[in-house]
């Protein structure tokens, strides 16, 4: 059973998640607004701003991905299974959850998953 003290900690994590969700959404809005602004500047080819734009788009994608993870973790929290590794069913290290509240895998599983995912990555950075 979950102890009262642990429940309090969990609530804290969930609050942190909600805070992070709001911050992520605000950051996305800010980037979207700046992208709109740049489009209005009628950028031409070879403009150095295009590089900045690409960076903003990449950042926006990262944030979208992060937001999805946060919302997913919040759904898990609603189901009462937040803080449990989805892969092995073991509790996720509290220190890990503190640093990464939207984590849904323990460090061990995350490392294994990343190792598996790596070979499927296309377009190595050196080819860009
Ligand atoms: Zn695990």
Backbone and ligand atoms as CSV (ligand in chain L), in Angstrom:
chain,resi,resn,atom,element,x,y,z
A,1,UNK,N,N,0.833,-1.213,0.000
A,1,UNK,CA,C,0.000,0.000,0.000
A,1,UNK,C,C,0.867,1.264,0.000
A,2,UNK,N,N,0.317,2.323,-0.534
A,2,UNK,CA,C,1.048,3.592,-0.566
A,2,UNK,C,C,0.908,4.288,0.778
A,3,UNK,N,N,2.033,4.680,1.336
A,3,UNK,CA,C,2.024,5.363,2.626
A,3,UNK,C,C,1.590,6.812,2.456
A,4,UNK,N,N,1.049,7.375,3.549
A,4,UNK,CA,C,0.579,8.771,3.518
A,4,UNK,C,C,1.685,9.741,3.087
A,5,UNK,N,N,2.884,9.487,3.602
A,5,UNK,CA,C,4.010,10.365,3.294
A,5,UNK,C,C,4.307,10.321,1.791
A,6,UNK,N,N,4.230,9.111,1.241
A,6,UNK,CA,C,4.490,8.949,-0.186
A,6,UNK,C,C,3.405,9.619,-1.022
A,7,UNK,N,N,2.182,9.544,-0.506
A,7,UNK,CA,C,1.073,10.188,-1.222
A,7,UNK,C,C,1.300,11.695,-1.315
A,8,UNK,N,N,1.762,12.274,-0.204
A,8,UNK,CA,C,2.033,13.708,-0.171
A,8,UNK,C,C,3.110,14.051,-1.195
A,9,UNK,N,N,4.132,13.212,-1.272
A,9,UNK,CA,C,5.209,13.424,-2.230
A,9,UNK,C,C,4.687,13.337,-3.655
A,10,UNK,N,N,3.805,12.384,-3.854
A,10,UNK,CA,C,3.222,12.172,-5.173
A,10,UNK,C,C,2.407,13.391,-5.601
A,11,UNK,N,N,1.638,13.902,-4.648
A,11,UNK,CA,C,0.854,15.107,-4.951
A,11,UNK,C,C,1.771,16.250,-5.358
A,12,UNK,N,N,2.917,16.322,-4.666
A,12,UNK,CA,C,3.891,17.359,-4.968
A,12,UNK,C,C,4.387,17.215,-6.411
A,13,UNK,N,N,4.691,15.978,-6.789
A,13,UNK,CA,C,5.167,15.690,-8.151
A,13,UNK,C,C,4.104,16.077,-9.174
A,14,UNK,N,N,2.853,15.763,-8.850
A,14,UNK,CA,C,1.770,16.040,-9.785
A,14,UNK,C,C,1.593,17.549,-9.957
A,15,UNK,N,N,1.727,18.260,-8.841
A,15,UNK,CA,C,1.660,19.725,-8.924
A,15,UNK,C,C,2.791,20.256,-9.793
A,16,UNK,N,N,3.954,19.649,-9.620
A,16,UNK,CA,C,5.119,20.039,-10.410
A,16,UNK,C,C,4.852,19.776,-11.899
A,17,UNK,N,N,4.206,18.658,-12.171
A,17,UNK,CA,C,3.854,18.310,-13.549
A,17,UNK,C,C,2.925,19.352,-14.163
A,18,UNK,N,N,1.910,19.732,-13.374
A,18,UNK,CA,C,0.951,20.719,-13.874
A,18,UNK,C,C,1.628,22.057,-14.143
A,19,UNK,N,N,2.543,22.395,-13.254
A,19,UNK,CA,C,3.302,23.629,-13.415
A,19,UNK,C,C,4.136,23.556,-14.693
A,20,UNK,N,N,4.777,22.425,-14.884
A,20,UNK,CA,C,5.618,22.249,-16.062
A,20,UNK,C,C,4.794,22.284,-17.348
A,21,UNK,N,N,3.589,21.709,-17.261
A,21,UNK,CA,C,2.708,21.729,-18.422
A,21,UNK,C,C,2.381,23.176,-18.802
A,22,UNK,N,N,2.049,23.986,-17.788
A,22,UNK,CA,C,1.731,25.387,-18.057
A,22,UNK,C,C,2.923,26.130,-18.645
A,23,UNK,N,N,4.094,25.856,-18.085
A,23,UNK,CA,C,5.302,26.530,-18.565
A,23,UNK,C,C,5.620,26.115,-19.993
A,24,UNK,N,N,5.457,24.825,-20.271
A,24,UNK,CA,C,5.743,24.317,-21.611
A,24,UNK,C,C,4.788,24.941,-22.622
A,25,UNK,N,N,3.507,25.021,-22.234
A,25,UNK,CA,C,2.529,25.609,-23.143
A,25,UNK,C,C,2.825,27.084,-23.397
A,26,UNK,N,N,3.224,27.793,-22.338
A,26,UNK,CA,C,3.558,29.210,-22.480
A,26,UNK,C,C,4.758,29.384,-23.401
A,27,UNK,N,N,5.749,28.511,-23.223
A,27,UNK,CA,C,6.958,28.566,-24.049
A,27,UNK,C,C,6.614,28.286,-25.517
A,28,UNK,N,N,5.719,27.328,-25.746
A,28,UNK,CA,C,5.308,27.006,-27.114
A,28,UNK,C,C,4.605,28.201,-27.762
A,29,UNK,N,N,3.757,28.853,-26.974
A,29,UNK,CA,C,3.051,30.032,-27.482
A,29,UNK,C,C,4.039,31.125,-27.879
A,30,UNK,N,N,5.053,31.281,-27.027
A,30,UNK,CA,C,6.059,32.314,-27.274
A,30,UNK,C,C,6.794,32.031,-28.584
A,31,UNK,N,N,7.175,30.773,-28.792
A,31,UNK,CA,C,7.902,30.410,-30.005
A,31,UNK,C,C,6.997,30.552,-31.231
A,32,UNK,N,N,5.752,30.114,-31.083
A,32,UNK,CA,C,4.810,30.229,-32.200
A,32,UNK,C,C,4.621,31.693,-32.594
A,33,UNK,N,N,4.518,32.546,-31.596
A,33,UNK,CA,C,4.356,33.976,-31.853
A,33,UNK,C,C,5.576,34.526,-32.576
A,34,UNK,N,N,6.768,34.097,-32.165
A,34,UNK,CA,C,7.986,34.607,-32.799
A,34,UNK,C,C,8.093,34.076,-34.227
A,35,UNK,N,N,7.615,32.854,-34.456
A,35,UNK,CA,C,7.645,32.297,-35.815
A,35,UNK,C,C,6.697,33.072,-36.723
A,36,UNK,N,N,5.534,33.377,-36.198
A,36,UNK,CA,C,4.574,34.165,-36.975
A,36,UNK,C,C,5.179,35.509,-37.340
A,37,UNK,N,N,5.858,36.097,-36.374
A,37,UNK,CA,C,6.475,37.395,-36.585
A,37,UNK,C,C,7.493,37.318,-37.720
A,38,UNK,N,N,8.300,36.270,-37.702
A,38,UNK,CA,C,9.339,36.123,-38.718
A,38,UNK,C,C,8.755,35.902,-40.111
A,39,UNK,N,N,7.631,35.201,-40.176
A,39,UNK,CA,C,6.987,34.981,-41.470
A,39,UNK,C,C,6.552,36.322,-42.059
A,40,UNK,N,N,6.055,37.186,-41.189
A,40,UNK,CA,C,5.616,38.497,-41.656
A,40,UNK,C,C,6.779,39.354,-42.159
A,41,UNK,N,N,7.985,38.998,-41.763
A,41,UNK,CA,C,9.150,39.769,-42.204
A,41,UNK,C,C,9.516,39.474,-43.656
A,42,UNK,N,N,8.781,38.558,-44.302
A,42,UNK,CA,C,9.001,38.237,-45.708
A,42,UNK,C,C,10.455,37.788,-45.948
A,43,UNK,N,N,10.862,36.769,-45.222
A,43,UNK,CA,C,12.243,36.291,-45.301
A,43,UNK,C,C,12.557,35.722,-46.680
A,44,UNK,N,N,13.731,36.091,-47.168
A,44,UNK,CA,C,14.160,35.582,-48.463
A,44,UNK,C,C,15.160,34.460,-48.280
A,45,UNK,N,N,15.406,33.750,-49.362
A,45,UNK,CA,C,16.320,32.625,-49.290
A,45,UNK,C,C,17.723,33.098,-48.909
A,46,UNK,N,N,18.397,32.314,-48.108
A,46,UNK,CA,C,19.738,32.682,-47.687
A,46,UNK,C,C,19.745,33.603,-46.491
A,47,UNK,N,N,18.596,33.969,-46.036
A,47,UNK,CA,C,18.488,34.810,-44.855
A,47,UNK,C,C,19.014,34.052,-43.639
A,48,UNK,N,N,19.892,34.673,-42.850
A,48,UNK,CA,C,20.397,33.956,-41.663
A,48,UNK,C,C,19.297,33.612,-40.669
A,49,UNK,N,N,18.172,34.331,-40.762
A,49,UNK,CA,C,17.058,34.056,-39.851
A,49,UNK,C,C,16.471,32.671,-40.074
A,50,UNK,N,N,16.662,32.148,-41.270
A,50,UNK,CA,C,16.107,30.825,-41.574
A,50,UNK,C,C,16.697,29.781,-40.629
A,51,UNK,N,N,17.974,29.955,-40.328
A,51,UNK,CA,C,18.612,29.029,-39.400
A,51,UNK,C,C,17.952,29.127,-38.026
A,52,UNK,N,N,17.706,30.356,-37.599
A,52,UNK,CA,C,17.040,30.577,-36.316
A,52,UNK,C,C,15.651,29.956,-36.326
A,53,UNK,N,N,15.012,30.089,-37.474
A,53,UNK,CA,C,13.662,29.569,-37.631
A,53,UNK,C,C,13.635,28.043,-37.499
A,54,UNK,N,N,14.613,27.425,-38.150
A,54,UNK,CA,C,14.727,25.963,-38.058
A,54,UNK,C,C,14.939,25.537,-36.609
A,55,UNK,N,N,15.773,26.301,-35.921
A,55,UNK,CA,C,16.050,25.991,-34.517
A,55,UNK,C,C,14.772,26.121,-33.692
A,56,UNK,N,N,14.018,27.185,-33.971
A,56,UNK,CA,C,12.769,27.397,-33.237
A,56,UNK,C,C,11.795,26.256,-33.494
A,57,UNK,N,N,11.724,25.824,-34.757
A,57,UNK,CA,C,10.817,24.731,-35.103
A,57,UNK,C,C,11.217,23.441,-34.396
A,58,UNK,N,N,12.526,23.193,-34.346
A,58,UNK,CA,C,13.024,21.996,-33.667
A,58,UNK,C,C,12.696,22.060,-32.182
A,59,UNK,N,N,12.874,23.251,-31.628
A,59,UNK,CA,C,12.580,23.456,-30.214
A,59,UNK,C,C,11.090,23.251,-29.944
A,60,UNK,N,N,10.291,23.749,-30.869
A,60,UNK,CA,C,8.848,23.625,-30.737
A,60,UNK,C,C,8.438,22.150,-30.748
A,61,UNK,N,N,9.076,21.384,-31.601
A,61,UNK,CA,C,8.788,19.949,-31.663
A,61,UNK,C,C,9.178,19.258,-30.366
A,62,UNK,N,N,10.323,19.648,-29.823
A,62,UNK,CA,C,10.760,19.090,-28.541
A,62,UNK,C,C,9.738,19.383,-27.449
A,63,UNK,N,N,9.263,20.628,-27.457
A,63,UNK,CA,C,8.306,21.040,-26.430
A,63,UNK,C,C,6.986,20.295,-26.593
A,64,UNK,N,N,6.578,20.093,-27.856
A,64,UNK,CA,C,5.345,19.349,-28.108
A,64,UNK,C,C,5.469,17.930,-27.560
A,65,UNK,N,N,6.632,17.360,-27.791
A,65,UNK,CA,C,6.893,16.012,-27.317
A,65,UNK,C,C,6.869,15.977,-25.789
A,66,UNK,N,N,7.479,16.995,-25.194
A,66,UNK,CA,C,7.523,17.087,-23.739
A,66,UNK,C,C,6.112,17.239,-23.174
A,67,UNK,N,N,5.325,18.086,-23.831
A,67,UNK,CA,C,3.953,18.317,-23.386
A,67,UNK,C,C,3.153,17.018,-23.434
A,68,UNK,N,N,3.352,16.257,-24.486
A,68,UNK,CA,C,2.667,14.956,-24.595
A,68,UNK,C,C,3.049,14.048,-23.429
A,69,UNK,N,N,4.344,14.033,-23.108
A,69,UNK,CA,C,4.817,13.189,-22.004
A,69,UNK,C,C,4.209,13.637,-20.683
A,70,UNK,N,N,4.136,14.950,-20.506
A,70,UNK,CA,C,3.584,15.484,-19.265
A,70,UNK,C,C,2.111,15.115,-19.148
A,71,UNK,N,N,1.376,15.294,-20.253
A,71,UNK,CA,C,-0.050,14.991,-20.206
A,71,UNK,C,C,-0.287,13.501,-19.995
A,72,UNK,N,N,0.598,12.717,-20.566
A,72,UNK,CA,C,0.507,11.279,-20.383
A,72,UNK,C,C,0.734,10.916,-18.916
A,73,UNK,N,N,1.758,11.519,-18.321
A,73,UNK,CA,C,2.064,11.257,-16.914
A,73,UNK,C,C,0.904,11.707,-16.021
A,74,UNK,N,N,0.265,12.811,-16.407
A,74,UNK,CA,C,-0.875,13.296,-15.624
A,74,UNK,C,C,-2.051,12.324,-15.716
A,75,UNK,N,N,-2.201,11.718,-16.888
A,75,UNK,CA,C,-3.256,10.707,-17.046
A,75,UNK,C,C,-2.963,9.496,-16.165
A,76,UNK,N,N,-1.695,9.104,-16.132
A,76,UNK,CA,C,-1.292,7.986,-15.274
A,76,UNK,C,C,-1.575,8.324,-13.815
A,77,UNK,N,N,-1.327,9.590,-13.454
A,77,UNK,CA,C,-1.578,10.031,-12.087
A,77,UNK,C,C,-3.060,9.883,-11.750
A,78,UNK,N,N,-3.917,10.236,-12.716
A,78,UNK,CA,C,-5.361,10.109,-12.510
A,78,UNK,C,C,-5.752,8.651,-12.284
A,79,UNK,N,N,-5.040,7.767,-12.969
A,79,UNK,CA,C,-5.328,6.338,-12.822
A,79,UNK,C,C,-4.642,5.741,-11.603
A,80,UNK,N,N,-3.844,6.575,-10.933
A,80,UNK,CA,C,-3.177,6.121,-9.719
A,80,UNK,C,C,-1.962,5.257,-9.960
A,81,UNK,N,N,-1.411,5.298,-11.175
A,81,UNK,CA,C,-0.227,4.482,-11.454
A,81,UNK,C,C,0.985,5.340,-11.798
A,82,UNK,N,N,0.888,6.617,-11.442
A,82,UNK,CA,C,2.021,7.495,-11.698
A,82,UNK,C,C,3.194,7.119,-10.789
A,83,UNK,N,N,4.407,7.176,-11.361
A,83,UNK,CA,C,5.593,6.851,-10.569
A,83,UNK,C,C,5.952,5.378,-10.637
A,84,UNK,N,N,5.181,4.633,-11.461
A,84,UNK,CA,C,5.461,3.211,-11.638
A,84,UNK,C,C,6.004,3.027,-13.051
A,85,UNK,N,N,7.100,2.296,-13.181
A,85,UNK,CA,C,7.670,2.063,-14.496
A,85,UNK,C,C,6.693,1.254,-15.343
A,86,UNK,N,N,6.443,1.766,-16.571
A,86,UNK,CA,C,5.494,1.104,-17.448
A,86,UNK,C,C,6.015,-0.223,-17.980
A,87,UNK,N,N,7.323,-0.353,-17.983
A,87,UNK,CA,C,7.908,-1.515,-18.627
A,87,UNK,C,C,8.081,-2.674,-17.641
A,88,UNK,N,N,8.611,-2.371,-16.447
A,88,UNK,CA,C,8.902,-3.452,-15.504
A,88,UNK,C,C,7.992,-3.424,-14.278
A,89,UNK,N,N,7.182,-2.341,-14.133
A,89,UNK,CA,C,6.231,-2.287,-13.030
A,89,UNK,C,C,6.830,-1.942,-11.678
A,90,UNK,N,N,8.100,-1.595,-11.673
A,90,UNK,CA,C,8.763,-1.216,-10.425
A,90,UNK,C,C,8.610,0.290,-10.210
A,91,UNK,N,N,8.604,0.726,-8.940
A,91,UNK,CA,C,8.523,2.169,-8.677
A,91,UNK,C,C,9.732,2.891,-9.278
A,92,UNK,N,N,9.475,4.053,-9.839
A,92,UNK,CA,C,10.573,4.842,-10.405
A,92,UNK,C,C,11.270,5.581,-9.261
A,93,UNK,N,N,12.576,5.616,-9.321
A,93,UNK,CA,C,13.382,6.298,-8.314
A,93,UNK,C,C,12.851,7.718,-8.070
A,94,UNK,N,N,12.501,8.048,-6.816
A,94,UNK,CA,C,11.951,9.383,-6.522
A,94,UNK,C,C,12.852,10.522,-6.992
A,95,UNK,N,N,14.159,10.302,-6.932
A,95,UNK,CA,C,15.096,11.345,-7.364
A,95,UNK,C,C,14.940,11.590,-8.870
A,96,UNK,N,N,14.668,10.506,-9.593
A,96,UNK,CA,C,14.470,10.621,-11.039
A,96,UNK,C,C,13.174,11.383,-11.329
A,97,UNK,N,N,12.138,11.075,-10.578
A,97,UNK,CA,C,10.858,11.761,-10.778
A,97,UNK,C,C,10.958,13.238,-10.425
A,98,UNK,N,N,11.802,13.521,-9.457
A,98,UNK,CA,C,11.972,14.913,-9.062
A,98,UNK,C,C,12.629,15.695,-10.196
A,99,UNK,N,N,13.646,15.070,-10.798
A,99,UNK,CA,C,14.366,15.732,-11.885
A,99,UNK,C,C,13.548,15.716,-13.178
A,100,UNK,N,N,12.749,14.674,-13.358
A,100,UNK,CA,C,12.008,14.480,-14.603
A,100,UNK,C,C,10.605,13.974,-14.255
A,101,UNK,N,N,9.711,14.903,-13.856
A,101,UNK,CA,C,8.404,14.465,-13.346
A,101,UNK,C,C,7.568,13.691,-14.370
A,102,UNK,N,N,7.865,13.876,-15.679
A,102,UNK,CA,C,7.049,13.162,-16.666
A,102,UNK,C,C,7.657,11.821,-17.070
A,103,UNK,N,N,8.668,11.376,-16.324
A,103,UNK,CA,C,9.266,10.076,-16.630
A,103,UNK,C,C,8.247,8.963,-16.388
A,104,UNK,N,N,8.155,8.026,-17.334
A,104,UNK,CA,C,7.236,6.903,-17.146
A,104,UNK,C,C,7.985,5.569,-17.152
A,105,UNK,N,N,9.311,5.663,-17.210
A,105,UNK,CA,C,10.142,4.454,-17.134
A,105,UNK,C,C,11.228,4.668,-16.095
A,106,UNK,N,N,11.639,3.595,-15.428
A,106,UNK,CA,C,12.757,3.696,-14.502
A,106,UNK,C,C,14.042,3.877,-15.324
A,107,UNK,N,N,15.105,4.256,-14.656
A,107,UNK,CA,C,16.346,4.548,-15.372
A,107,UNK,C,C,16.828,3.344,-16.180
A,108,UNK,N,N,16.734,2.181,-15.568
A,108,UNK,CA,C,17.208,0.955,-16.209
A,108,UNK,C,C,16.455,0.711,-17.532
A,109,UNK,N,N,15.122,0.775,-17.479
A,109,UNK,CA,C,14.320,0.534,-18.683
A,109,UNK,C,C,14.548,1.641,-19.712
A,110,UNK,N,N,14.620,2.893,-19.237
A,110,UNK,CA,C,14.840,4.011,-20.143
A,110,UNK,C,C,16.141,3.827,-20.930
A,111,UNK,N,N,17.181,3.421,-20.213
A,111,UNK,CA,C,18.476,3.211,-20.852
A,111,UNK,C,C,18.374,2.112,-21.911
A,112,UNK,N,N,17.667,1.048,-21.556
A,112,UNK,CA,C,17.505,-0.057,-22.508
A,112,UNK,C,C,16.687,0.368,-23.716
A,113,UNK,N,N,15.625,1.121,-23.465
A,113,UNK,CA,C,14.772,1.585,-24.560
A,113,UNK,C,C,15.543,2.488,-25.511
A,114,UNK,N,N,16.367,3.364,-24.921
A,114,UNK,CA,C,17.149,4.274,-25.756
A,114,UNK,C,C,18.173,3.517,-26.590
A,115,UNK,N,N,18.720,2.481,-25.995
A,115,UNK,CA,C,19.702,1.690,-26.727
A,115,UNK,C,C,19.025,0.987,-27.905
A,116,UNK,N,N,17.782,0.546,-27.684
A,116,UNK,CA,C,17.039,-0.120,-28.762
A,116,UNK,C,C,16.634,0.873,-29.845
A,117,UNK,N,N,16.296,2.074,-29.442
A,117,UNK,CA,C,15.774,3.064,-30.391
A,117,UNK,C,C,16.869,3.604,-31.295
A,118,UNK,N,N,18.082,3.628,-30.806
A,118,UNK,CA,C,19.163,4.287,-31.526
A,118,UNK,C,C,19.366,3.797,-32.973
A,119,UNK,N,N,19.429,2.468,-33.217
A,119,UNK,CA,C,19.707,2.031,-34.592
A,119,UNK,C,C,18.639,2.464,-35.604
A,120,UNK,N,N,17.415,2.747,-35.164
A,120,UNK,CA,C,16.358,3.121,-36.102
A,120,UNK,C,C,16.430,4.605,-36.470
A,121,UNK,N,N,17.270,5.355,-35.761
A,121,UNK,CA,C,17.391,6.778,-36.063
A,121,UNK,C,C,17.952,6.985,-37.475
A,122,UNK,N,N,17.251,7.795,-38.231
A,122,UNK,CA,C,17.738,8.095,-39.581
A,122,UNK,C,C,18.414,9.460,-39.609
A,123,UNK,N,N,19.016,9.786,-40.730
A,123,UNK,CA,C,19.679,11.069,-40.928
A,123,UNK,C,C,20.610,11.439,-39.769
A,124,UNK,N,N,21.777,10.796,-39.730
A,124,UNK,CA,C,22.746,11.213,-38.707
A,124,UNK,C,C,23.102,12.693,-38.872
A,125,UNK,N,N,23.469,13.322,-37.790
A,125,UNK,CA,C,23.774,14.755,-37.822
A,125,UNK,C,C,24.826,15.116,-38.875
A,126,UNK,N,N,25.761,14.193,-39.131
A,126,UNK,CA,C,26.837,14.479,-40.061
A,126,UNK,C,C,26.343,14.620,-41.501
A,127,UNK,N,N,25.139,14.122,-41.772
A,127,UNK,CA,C,24.614,14.201,-43.146
A,127,UNK,C,C,23.732,15.410,-43.365
A,128,UNK,N,N,23.475,16.151,-42.316
A,128,UNK,CA,C,22.590,17.313,-42.461
A,128,UNK,C,C,23.329,18.463,-43.124
L,1,ZN,ZN,ZN,11.546,-0.287,-15.466
